């Protein structure tokens, strides 16, 4: 209802302005063109100041109304994302200050230098000093902001710490799949020719490579809190984009060209539920690149947990190689051997009691 009132008030303001403009046209007919023009100039000059004040009030009100609904109050959920937040705050402060100064001057000049009797406009076609100032100053500020951005970008795309956990994430229309290395901490090779959909080897893993035999294939990403994580990012069809808004990170997923980035989670999912006051909170993986008609539904889930919980979850996962080749599963072999032994014993017993 409050928003409806605001819309109604805004509409009424525009109606009043329109009526004033129409009235000024009728006045021009009665008073003559010269007097009408001067009157219109005074009205327009006053409206410029009114728009300036109302515009600043509106910007402040929108910030008060919607800032709490953004991700800023929650803080970055990754250590590296803190610098991204810092950069965004600096950029907002600099550009906001420039906005306030330029808009104030723009509207104030329109009011101050309105047409008045006895005043004559000063005209100059060129001013080297002025052009040097308005070109050099913005260039310096923008260069500093770009340097800050590149510094943070090079950090998250540089080599991850040696102790970092490696997780491969692959995007396809319209879902994400994850692959974890097994106990050898090595991801097996992939070969696109081995791709098999909708079932089977959907990640095109080359199981001729022994390193792939203990790799884990999951549809949900689990990460331990406080430990660096390196993402190896792939795409199977079109360009996607791994968007991790809570961690302040994103990276394109390009077919045939693996990309990487790394970060360190700060808060577990349970801790974020308390920070946000949302018992249903989950870390999301969004696709930030338009990738087709199902783009809106391309959503993944990240579970950040303690190291003990993470290790327990890992131990419960079954290597994809054994899922696709159950005959290679040692536990299945033992079950089959036990079944065979039981059958043999039953046959012996049957022979013994046979009359």
N, C-alpha and C positions, 0 to 999 in steps of 0.2 A: 504493500500500500504506500509505503514511504517513497519508493521509486516512482510510483504512479503520480504522486504529488509533484515530484521534481520535474517529471516530463510535462505535467500540466502547467506548472509555473514557467518553464522554459518556453512552452508554446504561447502562453499569454504575453511574455516579454516580446516575442517576435511579432505577435499581433499588434501590440502597442506601437512598436517601431514602424510597422507597416502603415498603421493609421496615421502616425506622425508624418511619414513620408507623403502619404496621400494628401494630408491637410496642407503640407507645405506647397504642394502643386497648386492647390486652389488659392492659396495666399499669393503665389507668384502671379496668378492671373489678375488678382485685385491690386496688388501693390506695384507690379511692374517687374521686369526680368532682373534688373540690377539689384534692387532691394531684396528680391527673392533669393538671388544667388548668395548674397552676403548672409542672409538669415540661414540658408541651408549650410553654409560653411560653419557658422557658429554651432548649429545643431550637430553637425558631423564631428566637429572638434570636441564637443562635450561627450558625444557617444564614444569617441576614441578613449577618453579617460575612463568612462563607465565600463567599456569592454576590458580595458586593462585591469581594473580593480576586480571586476567579476571573474575574469579569466584566472587571476591569481587565486582568488577565493575558491574557484572551481577546482583548480589543480591541487590546492591544499586539501580540500574536502575529499576528493577522489583518493588521494594518498592515505588519508585517515580511514577512509571506508574500506579500501581494498588491500592495503599493505599487509594486514594481518592474514590475508588469504593467499599471499605469495609464499615462496619457499624461503625467503630471506629470514623471517623470524625463527625458523627451525635451525638455521645454521647449516653449514656444509657437513655432510655425513662422511666426508673423506678428508684426510689431512691435506692432500694436495688441493682440494677444492677450496680450502680456506684462502689460498692466494687468489683463486679465481674470484671469490666474493670480494676480497680486498680490491682487486682490479676493477670490478664492477662498481663498487662504492666510489672509488676515485674517479672513474669515468663519469658516473652520475653527478658527482659533486662539481667537476669541472664544467661539464656540458650544462648542468643546471644553473650554475653561476652565469655562464655566458648567455644562456636563455633569458634569465631575469634581466641582465643588463641590456641586452639588445632589444628585448620587447619593451622594456621601460622607455628606452630612448626613442624607439620607433613611435610609440603612441604619444609620448610627451612632446616630441617634435611636431607631430601632426596637430597637437593642440596649441602649442606655443607659437608656431609659425603659420597659423591660419591667416587668411587674407584679412588685412586691416587697412584702413585709409592712411595714406602717408608712408606705408611700408613698401619697399621694393626688394624683390628677391635678388640675391647675389648669385651670379652664374659663373662657374668656372669649369671648363671642359676637361681639365687634367690636373692631377696633383701627385707627383712622384712620391713624396713623403707619405701621404695618406695611403696610397696603394701599396707601398713597401710595408707599412705597419699592418694593414689588414691581410696581407699575404704571409708575412714572416711569422707573426705571433701565432695564428692558427696552425701554421706548418710546424712550429716548434712543439706546441702542445700535442698535436696529433702524432708527431714522431716519438715523443716520450711515451704516449699511451701505446703505440704500436710496439715499441721496444719492450715495455712491460708485458704485453700480450705474448710476444714471441718468446720471452724468457720463460714464462709459465708453460707455454705450449711445448717448448723444447724439453722441459723437465718431464712432463708426463709421457712424452713420446720417445724419450731416451731409453737407454738400457735399464731394465728394472733391476732392483737389488738381487743379489745371488740367491737370497733365501725366499724370493717371491714365489708364490703359488701360481702355477700356469693353468689357465683355463681357456680352452678354445670355444669360441661362440660363432655359430654359423646361422646366417639369416636366409630365409627362403619365404616365398609367398605362401602363407603369411604367419610365420612363427619363428621361434628361435630354438636352436638345439645346442647343447653344451657337451664338451668332451673333456674329461680329466685324465691325466696320465696316471698310471697305476703305481705300484711300489717302486718301479725303476725310475719314476719321475721323468719319463720321456714319452712324448706323444709319438705314436706310430705314423708312418707316411700315409699320404692320401693319393688316390689316382682317380680322376674324374670318370675314367672308363669303367670303373667298378661300381658306379652309382646305380642303385636299384630302388625304385619307388613304385608303389607306396609302402612296400614292406621290404625287410631285409637290410642291406647295407646302404642306408639312406644318407650316410655321410661320406661314402666312397672311400672308406678306410682300406688300405692295402694290408690285408692280414698275412701276406707273405713276409711282412716285416715283423720280426719277433717282438719289437718294441710295442706293437699294437695289441698284443694278446691280453694285456692287463688294463687297457684303456677303458674308461667308463663313459657311457653315453646316457645323458640325462636331459630332461626338458625343463629342469628347474636349477638355477644356479645357487649353490651354497658356498659361503665364504666365511672364514674365521675373522673375528674382529681383531684389529690391531696388527695384522700381518699384511705386507704388501702383496698385491695380486696383479699378475700380468695377464692381460686379455689378448689372445690371438684371434683376430676377427676376419671372418670369411663371408662370402655370399655365393649362393648357388645359381641364381637366375638373373636378377637385376640389381642395381645399386640400392642398398639399404643403409641405415645409419643407426649405430648403437647409441641410444640416448639414455644417459644416466643422470637425470636432472637432480636427484637428491645428492649425488656425488659431484655435481657440477662438471660433468664430463660428457663428451660425445666424440664419436669417430665413425667415418664412413666405412661401410662394408662393401668392398668392390669385388666382383667376380674375377677370379684368377689372380688377384693381387692382395695377399694377406696384409693387414695393417695391425698395429699393436698400440697399446697404451697401458699404463699401470697406475694404481692408486692404492691407498691404505684405508680401509673402512674404520670409522671412529666409533660408531654406535651399533649395537645389535638391533635386530628388528624389534625385540621386546623393549629395548630402551627408547627407540623411536616412537613406539606406541605411547609411551608416557610423555615424551617431549612434545608430541603433536596433540595429545589428548584424544587420539583416534584408536580405539581398540582393534580396528580392522586394518590398520596401516600395513602396507607392504612396500618394499622397494620395487620399483618397476623398471623394466627395460622397454623403452619405447622405440619405435622406428621413426627417426626424424627426417626421413627422406621419402617423398611421395613415391610409392612403389606399386601401385595398382589399386583396383577397386576395393580390396580388403585391407588397405593400408591402416585404416582406423582401428582394426582389430588385432594388429600385430603387437602383441604385448607379452612380455616375459616377466618372470618373478625372480627376485634375488632374496635369499634368506641369509642374513648375517647373524652368526651365532658365536658362542664361545668356542675355543679350540677343542675342548672335550666333546661338545656337541657335534662339531664339524667332523672330528675323527670318527665318532660313532656313526654318523651318517655315511661317511666314506666306507666304513667296514660293512655296511649293510648293502652296498651297491654291488651288482654283479657285472663283471667284464662283458662287454658286448660280444667279444669273440666267443665266449662260452654260451651266450644266448643264441647266437646264430649257428654255433656248432656244438649242440648239447652232447654229442658223443665224445667231445674232448673234455667235458666237465668231470673232474675227478670225483666229485660227490655223486654224480649220476652213475659213474662207473662202479663206485662202491655199492650204491643201491642196487644196480643191476647184478653185481656179484652176489650180494646178499640174497636177492630174489632167486638167483640160480642155485645157490647153496640150499636155500629152503626147499625149492622144488625137488632137488636131488634127494634131500633127506626124506621128503614126503614119499618119493618113489621107492626108496629103500624100505621104509616102514611098511608101505603097501605090499611090497614083495614078501616081507617077513610074515605078515599076518595073512597072507593069501593061502587058503587051504590047498 
